[in-house]
Amino acid sequence: MHVLSDTLQSLTLGTPVSADRLTMVPLLHAQSGNPAYLLLDEALEGGLAEVTEVSSGGAVAELVFRNRAERDVLLVDGEELVGAKQNRVLNLTILAPAGREITIPVSCVEAGRWSWRSQRFAAGRRKLHARARAEKMRGVSCALREEGRRARGDVQSAVWNAIDRKLAAFDVASDTAAYEDAARAVEPRLQTLRAPFAAQPNQVGAAFFIGGTLVGLDLFDSPSTLSKLLPKL
């Protein structure tokens, strides 16, 4: 907690950027360096890692991450993995060790499919939306406090309900109740909204406001990490 407190006190605020009702307040840190890890997209697309179901039968709440790289890989809470038996999102942020195979906790974001689409997962181009991330993390945090290392929690129904609300709000029909379908339906508008939100020098995080209400905050250890993940955020 001292590390977190010291980091927060060393941050400064950048120039706010707005588009429509969305405002980003950049969080800046002048002393941040380059990361020693890869990001999920970089590792998967470079063939340095893979994500699969835990077995041929699969398990909704767990996947296997195999890191073949010589560097750790950063997996960020809410990042989407698409393919295999159903799409999932990461339940929490994990620094996966170099050269190791680990089991990672996930939640399903495609309630209507349990059939093979591919043997391996690909990285999605989006993160779970803010309200669903918050509801998911509330359950995960409770589970970690009560059960130690387990990070499942009673979150699956909350995630499905959040996706159903998002599909209804966007008036999107999805045969498999997939979050991917909701995001794809609004992608043209999102592309327009993303345009002004370029990372500023020394930016390591961002606070996001909609209509003046704080809806999310993400903080990383490196401007490079923030810059690469900002389009997903």
Secondary structure, 3 states (H helix, E strand, C coil): CHHHHHHHHHCEECCCEEECCEEEEEEECCCCCCCCCEEHHHHHHCCCEEEEECCCCCCCCEEEEEECCCCCEEECCCEEEEECCCCEEECCCEEECCCCEEEEEEEECECCCCCCCCCCEEEEEEECCHHHHHHHHHHHHHHHHHHCCCCCCCCHHHHHHHHHHHHHHCCCCCCCCEHHHHHHHCHHHHHHHHCCCCCCCCEEEEEEEECCEEEEEEECCCHHHHHHHCCCC
